[in-house]
Amino acid sequence: MVELLKQQVEQIVQYQLDTGEQMKWSQEKGNRAKQKFLKLPPSKQEELWNKYFKEQQAGLLKFNDTGFIKSDALIGVFMDFQKYKPLRSIEQEKKKGAPLHSHNYFEMFYVYRGHCFSSIDGVEREFKAGELCLYNLQAAHFCTLPSEHDIVFNIIIRESAIDDTMIKMMSDENIFSNFFLGSLRNVSSKTSMIFSTRSNEELLFYLYKLIITYYNAPITNNSLMRSLMVCLFHELAKQYQKQADEQSRKESKGIPISEILTYLDQNYRNISLQQTAEHFYYSPRSLSNLLQKYTNKKFSQILQEIRLQKACNLLKDPNIPLESIPQIVGYSDRHYLDKLFRNVYGVSILKYRKTYCQEYE
């Protein structure tokens, strides 16, 4: 099945290489924007140019998604390659490198053929065929394709795609729901995630289906694209967990990090760092360092996320009294839980329940 899908993706690649359809469409949109810019008064043009150069020097350029994917798409795919790019742009990238920037959208790039170079938050890395990287909204980065043989698929995920529906669809994949929510609230410390698709047929199945679905549909099927994206995240989460477990076994007492996280998920109501450390024969400091390394979060943050997720699940059941939920999830009073809910979800627990119940009536 995966081999058949790959053949369809190869047909898409060859068509884009032969016609440059998507690249030319993007360039045309850029030309229209340029013409609009040239119609502005000279003083306004100068003001915008000065702003652009200042942002470029500071690494604060922010690219938008309008020139890359269809306007009706919540999730889209853009194939990047050198052919049909202006020679001046290619030469400038070779001499000075691509401009450091961030996006008003989430981006996942997949190296389909060849390789590319990307600098993420000041660290430059080579990505080879089969590797995949996910950027959040804050990631200051650039990506360059060094030769005409290199092909990269950019999967663009608009902010509007990460709504309550998609978060609920990703509820079992905390590494991704937390990655997106943290970025949307500008409280994320993790700006990128890196994976490999090599020898992972389940992952490649959903990745190829995502690419094929976007290119072969004249009108974007956003529901299908989101479902495929969530399935892809599910496969990536399994790989992420497996890698973390293997690495943590090597560096700790042979205990996979997932076992510690499962223990916290099962004992979240009245557990402490000291108790957890004693259970796994760690010192509190060593356990805290281990969790920080593999989850990028403190013990207290992990515990809070678990408790809030459990509270969300309880709030979906209208038969459970609001006043009893704080104690069930390990908090002393409703006021404190309400405060946490407002900070994380932007609403009170009452508002959350009402909103959820209205959606599913």
Rosetta blueprint (number, residue, H / E / L):
1 M L
2 V H
3 E H
4 L H
5 L H
6 K H
7 Q H
8 Q H
9 V H
10 E H
11 Q H
12 I H
13 V H
14 Q H
15 Y H
16 Q H
17 L H
18 D H
19 T H
20 G L
21 E H
22 Q H
23 M H
24 K H
25 W H
26 S H
27 Q H
28 E H
29 K H
30 G H
31 N H
32 R H
33 A H
34 K H
35 Q H
36 K H
37 F H
38 L H
39 K L
40 L L
41 P L
42 P H
43 S H
44 K H
45 Q H
46 E H
47 E H
48 L H
49 W H
50 N H
51 K H
52 Y H
53 F H
54 K H
55 E H
56 Q H
57 Q H
58 A H
59 G L
60 L L
61 L E
62 K E
63 F E
64 N L
65 D L
66 T L
67 G L
68 F L
69 I L
70 K L
71 S L
72 D L
73 A L
74 L L
75 I E
76 G E
77 V E
78 F E
79 M E
80 D E
81 F L
82 Q L
83 K L
84 Y L
85 K L
86 P L
87 L H
88 R H
89 S H
90 I H
91 E H
92 Q H
93 E H
94 K H
95 K H
96 K H
97 G L
98 A L
99 P L
100 L L
101 H E
102 S E
103 H E
104 N L
105 Y E
106 F E
107 E E
108 M E
109 F E
110 Y E
111 V E
112 Y E
113 R E
114 G L
115 H E
116 C E
117 F E
118 S E
119 S E
120 I E
121 D L
122 G L
123 V E
124 E E
125 R E
126 E E
127 F E
128 K E
129 A L
130 G L
131 E E
132 L E
133 C E
134 L E
135 Y E
136 N L
137 L L
138 Q L
139 A L
140 A L
141 H E
142 F E
143 C E
144 T E
145 L L
146 P L
147 S L
148 E L
149 H L
150 D L
151 I E
152 V E
153 F E
154 N E
155 I E
156 I E
157 I E
158 R E
159 E H
160 S H
161 A H
162 I L
163 D L
164 D H
165 T H
166 M H
167 I H
168 K H
169 M H
170 M L
171 S L
172 D L
173 E L
174 N H
175 I H
176 F H
177 S H
178 N H
179 F H
180 F H
181 L H
182 G H
183 S H
184 L H
185 R L
186 N L
187 V L
188 S L
189 S L
190 K L
191 T L
192 S E
193 M E
194 I E
195 F E
196 S E
197 T L
198 R L
199 S L
200 N L
201 E H
202 E H
203 L H
204 L H
205 F H
206 Y H
207 L H
208 Y H
209 K H
210 L H
211 I H
212 I H
213 T H
214 Y H
215 Y H
216 N H
217 A L
218 P L
219 I L
220 T L
221 N L
222 N H
223 S H
224 L H
225 M H
226 R H
227 S H
228 L H
229 M H
230 V H
231 C H
232 L H
233 F H
234 H H
235 E H
236 L H
237 A H
238 K H
239 Q H
240 Y H
241 Q H
242 K H
243 Q H
244 A H
245 D H
246 E H
247 Q H
248 S H
249 R H
250 K H
251 E H
252 S L
253 K L
254 G L
255 I L
256 P L
257 I H
258 S H
259 E H
260 I H
261 L H
262 T H
263 Y H
264 L H
265 D H
266 Q H
267 N L
268 Y H
269 R H
270 N H
271 I L
272 S L
273 L H
274 Q H
275 Q H
276 T H
277 A H
278 E H
279 H H
280 F L
281 Y L
282 Y L
283 S L
284 P H
285 R H
286 S H
287 L H
288 S H
289 N H
290 L H
291 L H
292 Q H
293 K H
294 Y H
295 T H
296 N L
297 K L
298 K L
299 F H
300 S H
301 Q H
302 I H
303 L H
304 Q H
305 E H
306 I H
307 R H
308 L H
309 Q H
310 K H
311 A H
312 C H
313 N H
314 L H
315 L H
316 K L
317 D L
318 P L
319 N L
320 I L
321 P L
322 L H
323 E H
324 S H
325 I H
326 P H
327 Q H
328 I H
329 V H
330 G L
331 Y L
332 S L
333 D L
334 R H
335 H H
336 Y H
337 L H
338 D H
339 K H
340 L H
341 F H
342 R H
343 N H
344 V H
345 Y H
346 G L
347 V L
348 S L
349 I H
350 L H
351 K H
352 Y H
353 R H
354 K H
355 T H
356 Y H
357 C H
358 Q H
359 E H
360 Y L
361 E L
